C-alpha cells in the first residue's frame, strides 16, 4: 500500500478514493493510535460544507466509537477552529473532514494531536500500519465500554470569542467585505467581524453542499475585487473552503496576497516589539519583493520548502511568531497552531484601524516582482536532472548572471506529478517568459 497521508492528511475524490470504508478505518486506527493510555478518550470532529461531509463523518465517528473513544461532533467549523478547540476542550485529538481549497468532489481527513498540531509523519505512518495489519491488537469493546457521540453546540461561539481575543481594538468605522467561499467560515467570519463593530457586507456565504470554492474565495478572488470597489469598502477578505487561508483586497480592488500580508504584519509586530528576533518564516516561493521590503525594514527571513507544515516546523523550533505562504496561509503562533484565515483577516483589519492608513498605503511597503512559472514534464526518476546535467547547470548560471542580482531561477520537483516547476523572477515579464520557457524545454529535452 502506498502512503495514505499526503502533505495535508488523507485526500481524494469522496466515495471513490476516500470511501466511507476508509473513513471508518481512519477513525478506528486514528482513535487507537492517538489516545493510547487515555482512560475514556475524547476526539473532536468537525467538517466543511461539502455534501460528502455527512457520509464521511458518520463513518469516521463509527470508527472512533468502535474502540471505545468518545466523539465530540461540532458540525461545520473552520479547520483552525478544530486546532484551537481541541486544546480548549482538552480533547485527546481532533479531526477535520475537509479538502480545503479543492473542488467539491474532493474531501479529506486530517488529524490534530492534543496540542492542536498536525501529526508528524511517524504518527501518520503508525495509523496506516494499524490499518494494514487489519487492526491487530486494537480493542473492540462491547456493552458500556463502547464510545458515545456527543454534539457540542457551543463550538462556534467559543471559536468566535477566541478569534475576537486576538486583536486589542474594535473595528467600528471599518467597512469590510467578506468572501466566505461558500465554505466553513460562512458563519464564524461574518459573526466575528459584526461583533467587533465592523460594517460587514458578504458574498458567497450561502453553502448548499456543492458550491464550495466554486469561482469564489481565495482561489478566485476576482468577484471580491470588484465588490470591494462597488460597495466602497475599506478592505475585503477572501477565505478558502476550510478557512485556514485568507487573502485581502485593498480599497482600490487590488489583491493583497500572503506575501503582502506577511510584510504588513511583520512590520507592525516589529514596531510593537513582538516580532521575535525580527524574524519571519516564509517559503522558497515567496516573492523576491518580500526580501527587498524586509531588508529595508530590518527584518530577516528563514526560507523553508513549500508547504505550511514546513513553515510551522521551523517556527515551533525557535519560537518564531509569524510565518506563511503567498497562498494566504499565514500562521500567528501566538494565537493558533495552524494557518487561521479569520485570525489573519482580523490582524490585517486591526492594523488598518490602528494605523489610520488605507490598506493600499500599508501594502506599498512591498513591490511585487514578476514571477513566471512553467512546468517541464519529465519522468519521476529524472526529477533531479537540473542538479546533474552540465548543460542545464550552465544555462541556469547564465540566466542568473543575466538577472544580475535582481531576480532568480528556482527549480522545484512536484511532489505528486511527473514534472518539475521552473520559476523565474525578475523585473521584466517578457524576458522572464522567454527564459522560463527555454529552460523548461531544455529540461524536457534532456530528461526524455
HUHUNOR-V859492 format. One record per helix or strand of 2 or more residues. SS is the DSSP state (H for helix, E for strand). FROM is the first residue (numbers start at 1). TO is the last residue. If there is no record, write none. Layout:
# HUHUNOR-V859492
SS | FROM | TO
SS | FROM | TO
This chain:
# HUHUNOR-V859492
E | 9 | 14
H | 20 | 34
E | 42 | 47
H | 53 | 66
E | 70 | 76
H | 79 | 88
E | 93 | 97
E | 106 | 113
H | 121 | 132
H | 143 | 145
E | 149 | 151
H | 155 | 164
E | 175 | 179
H | 188 | 195
E | 199 | 203
H | 217 | 219
H | 222 | 230
E | 235 | 239
E | 246 | 249
E | 255 | 256
H | 258 | 271
H | 276 | 278
E | 279 | 283
H | 288 | 297
E | 300 | 304
H | 308 | 318
E | 322 | 324
E | 330 | 332
H | 341 | 355
H | 359 | 363
E | 370 | 377
H | 380 | 382
H | 385 | 388
H | 390 | 403
E | 408 | 413
E | 419 | 426
H | 429 | 447
